[in-house]
Amino acid sequence: MDFLRPASWEEALAAKAEHPTAVPIAGGTDVMVEINFDHRRPEYLLDLTRVGDLYEWEVGEDSVRLGASVPYTRIMENLRAELPGLALASHTVASPQIRNRGGVGGNLGTASPAGDAHPALLAAGAEVEAESVRGSRRIPIDAFYTGVKRNALAADELIRAVHINKADGPQQFSKVGTRNAMVIAVCAFGLALHPGTRTVRTGIGSAAPTPVRATVAEEFLGAALDEGGFWDSGRIIPPSVARQFAELCSAACNPIDDVRGTAGYRRHAVGVMARRTLMWTWESYRGTDRATEGAA
Amino acid sequence: MRTNGTPTQLTQGSRTRGGIGESTLRPDGTLKVTGEFAYSSDMWHEDMLWGQILRSPVAHAEIVSIDTSEALATPGVYAVLTYDDLPTEVKHYGLEIQDTPVLAHGKVRHHGEPVAVVAADHPETARRAAAKIRVEYRELPVITDEASATAPDAVLVHENRTDHHASHVSHPNIVHRQPIIRGDVEEARRRADVIVEGEYVFGMQDQAFLGPESGLAVPAEDGGVDLYVATQWLHADLRQIAPVLGLPEEKVRMTLSGVGGAFGGREDLSMQIHACLLALRTGKPVKIVYNRFESFFGHVHRHPAKLYYEHGATKDGKLTHLKARIVLDGGAYASSSPAVVGNAASLGAGPYVVDDVDIEAVALYTNNPPCGAMRGFGAVQACFAYEAQMDKLAAKLDMDPVEFRRLNAMSQGAVMPTGQVVDSPAPVAELLRRVKAMPLPPEQQWLTAGEDADVRQLPGGLSNTTHGEGVVRGIGYAVGIKNVGFSEGFDDYSTAKVRMEVVGGEPVATVHTAMAEVGQGGVTVHAQIARTELGVAQVTIRPADTQVGSAGSTSASRQTYVTGGAVKNACELVRERVLELGRRRFGTYHPAWATAELLLEGGKVVTDGGEVLADLVDVLGDEAVEVEEEWRHRPTEPFDLRTGQGFGHVQYSFAAHRAVVEVDTELGLVKVIELACAQDVGKALNPLSVVGQIQGGTTQGLGVAVMEEIVVDPRTAKVRNPSFTDYLIPTILDTPTIPVDVLELADDHAPYGLRGAGEAPTLSSTPAVLAAIRDATGLELNRTPVRPEHLTGT
């Protein structure tokens, strides 16, 4: 196994172009586990820890450009206002030690349905900035996950950053695990209200072969809120609407039975989380400060 | 030494500090917390090789062929051994029944069974070479439960059994069967006003110790081998290792190296023989360290169990009878299954007075992972069932569950279903009273001064699944009974060597035993005993090795009792000799040498009235006093194979818990808020250590209540979650406050009146949590661990 250590982004792109099978490693949360378990033995490891640019973020007018290696701890500490859903998700990643190392780039690179960041990225509506020696492109998050642990990256591409719109309304994230910390998601749910566009976006983790949105549920809720004039009145959402939203979120799942939980439980739990996060975000939206984070 | 020999200062003797009853600090504590403690996996030797084990990928198969040629040809590989390379006729080992092949012979019986071993100059080379060994398997049907094990055409897991249990079991796939029959259940049933029945399932728990199996074998010039290893009982290992190597025991010198937890999982051999075989074959030191994945296959687990219980009671709440059947899955090899059966059966009625009892416990041979010793040892599974039954009976009688238990609680003088009279304090009712009397934790602790909920206080924790929605509190109680020490007539002795001499102008005691310090704090206690008995400040604890006699196993809550007893006994013998020496030297100078009760305190010989007769430095002079002596607790006897009657246990230990839980009833997530415990320990030699044991045992019981389970595929008998990714153990956020109330009611049969403490809290913790979850949800919950699916019906 060769260990490639580019000193700059350009060198990293060149190395990836030369060795398309090279596995990028930054925090090592996923890659090192796979190597230690002997699940994969890559020919080349492409160490990105010397590329300082990847550890930086910029807060722009409308969006945040989040470097691929910005550790979850930094997101929790510094981007809570701008990216509340992702900050809540970051809280649930593994242990403090791992949150100090791991970043969103790793979650995206692995593209496991259980990655904690995915539901928040889907709900917020992110774009992945991918780059190769051939050039740079932005991949909408909806088109990024292409299969179980597969993504839309070309073999010579690396993830440089993620662009996420700054929250224009409350966002929430919930994750079910069978212990109260340091647990891989049995299933997870992200919800973002977008009052600017009067839309709602969702993200579901660990309940389908890829992270998915509950688009039918989003459309149903969007229409219900619009037609009832809820965005303007700030009235309480009727339980029947919340219930149907929850059911549609459950229906968006395509889960499996595995050692962590049953398919039936996953569907059920996604529905409960959908209903609860809707209540929390809507309560925040109704609040005077129009907070960007549900009460958490 | 002064020339005239007369003590010049007859001042008051100062009490020796750091003796028993004080919370002296453990010597390994700071090192472990700061990461400096050397564990067995940290050992290093110049020129050493790394051993790697090839394990079976299937649970039950004939081995058609093994081809090691490609592995052997790998550069850096020094040896590849299979069954055919074993040097002597002894090719099997086992704690009670020698049924476990050192390397698989013709057949594998469980997923992960060792098939071959490799030694190479780098661990990765060894791993890759092991992967190049070609083994052809012809798969056999798997035996996974009682029905498949005892079916008329069942494949026999072990053919041609000749062990001492083979003759009294009804099927060769049953390892051992122990009935306990007392009174007349049929007759007593007629007196019952209410009868409750239950069928309970206990999942497979793992010890999940943090330091994986590891050790270093160094070949010696005399043809022997020095083995440094983390284990629970050096001499039991030695007894099993030496014959396989074809060496006399004195040529296999074992030294305990740093142990990272045990909980029963190191009673059976793991890498010991393999490392020695490779070292002797290659002539080089060989180190073997399992990784976490391998560790899940490298030791036995707690027996999963199915338990069928029927209890009756009169309308005024008195138990009439108990009929129970306990089926333990022993997996592919016997390990300590027979003793686990004895415990489950003899303790199957719990700490209750019930005169008419019919209990049967069996352990099966299956193709599931081998199961054996784990903290609580058969008593844990039974406690889960009988405590659920107590709640059901109380509910049916419309009685308070604690009151119902207290009505039936045993006390000193009670007769066990084995006919054994409980001849020391058994404060069962008092323990229950105490946990019930403790103040309850405040409601809704997640509510904070601000508007936001503190999710850390809620089910789901930081995963942010509820801010109070769906959360219901529940409270549950449980109490348990555990035997202390090895039972059923086992010669359960320990050996201690104690030496006293003057070093650097100070009297110093040296304690040498073969006791495995696995984290329980035994070395701390030995130093305390030596200070108390010998009146010295300085005590040196020699490393545990096989150069001294056996200390028995660090299990069964027995080490403070038995090796502590041996150290106390050896100290007393040393003291007698020291006093003899004093009498010889100074007896003529003071009449008290001949007439008074003399003690050693504060480095001096004092009378029981406190008068100082001599400095120990002067008494000892240049002489060293040394004693090595075996010590035994009172003998026990086997249970009758037909009736289960017999004085089987040396001592009983009791703990009670009150669990307070909060359950998210919609998501099926549980937060244990508090687990209050009351336990009688006879005498707390080190109160801080005792509380640590109780809190640790309590947490291990919590683990198997809500998360810990090795999941075995019932179709293939393969383990599905052999890693800490999916075998979950409690984190600090899952661990509740654990208020502990320690009682000290002396057992007159035991040294200092102490009572083994390590296991009892592991028993009652689990059923208390389950009772609390039942209280919160109204669900029956006959299985542990409880999973979200069980709570949500999904």
Interface residues (C-beta under 8 A of the other chain):
Chain A: V33 N36 F37 D38 L88 H91 T92 Q172 F173 S174 K175 V176 G177 T178 R179 N180 A181 M182 V183 I184 V186 V259 R260 G261 T262 G264 Y265 R267 H268 A269 V272 M273 R276 M279 W280 A295 A296
Chain B: R127 N291 F293 E451 D452 A453 V455 R456 P459 G460 G461 L462 S463 N464 T465 T466 H467 E469 G470 E666 L667 G668 L669 K671 V706 M707 V711 R720 N721 S723 T725 D726 L728 P730 T731 I732 L733 D734 R787 P788 E789 T792 T794
